[in-house]
Amino acid sequence: HLPALCRKMGVPYCFVKGKARLGKIVNQKTATCIALTEVKKEDEHDLKTLGQFFDATYNQNSGIRTVCGEPVFGIKNQNKRGRGKK
């Protein structure tokens, strides 16, 4: 999962509402993710500001992370698992 990898590597990331909005950035109909590889000199300050904002909002925000717990089994699976314990 990309957000977990970004947090681990210290790469700022953000969520964009809708694939079409993200596609507009790269002049495509839709896009699922983008990565910036080159930045113009005049845009470096803006990118740094956005990176700091995204880092604080997404990377450092533990409230948006999902907590993995034990799986919830259906009734048939619960019955099968219950018989094995007897």
Contacts in CASP RR format, 6 or more apart in sequence:
PFRMAT RR
TARGET T0000
AUTHOR 0000-0000-0000
METHOD contacts of the structure
MODEL  1
HLPALCRKMGVPYCFVKGKARLGKIVNQKTATCIALTEVKKEDEHDLKTL
GQFFDATYNQNSGIRTVCGEPVFGIKNQNKRGRGKK
2 13 0 8 1.000
2 33 0 8 1.000
3 13 0 8 1.000
3 58 0 8 1.000
5 11 0 8 1.000
6 12 0 8 1.000
6 13 0 8 1.000
6 59 0 8 1.000
7 59 0 8 1.000
10 55 0 8 1.000
10 59 0 8 1.000
12 50 0 8 1.000
12 51 0 8 1.000
12 52 0 8 1.000
12 54 0 8 1.000
12 55 0 8 1.000
12 58 0 8 1.000
12 59 0 8 1.000
13 54 0 8 1.000
13 58 0 8 1.000
13 59 0 8 1.000
14 54 0 8 1.000
14 57 0 8 1.000
14 58 0 8 1.000
15 58 0 8 1.000
16 22 0 8 1.000
19 30 0 8 1.000
19 31 0 8 1.000
19 32 0 8 1.000
20 29 0 8 1.000
20 30 0 8 1.000
22 30 0 8 1.000
22 31 0 8 1.000
22 32 0 8 1.000
22 33 0 8 1.000
22 34 0 8 1.000
23 29 0 8 1.000
23 30 0 8 1.000
23 31 0 8 1.000
23 34 0 8 1.000
25 31 0 8 1.000
25 34 0 8 1.000
26 34 0 8 1.000
36 47 0 8 1.000
39 47 0 8 1.000
58 64 0 8 1.000
73 81 0 8 1.000
END
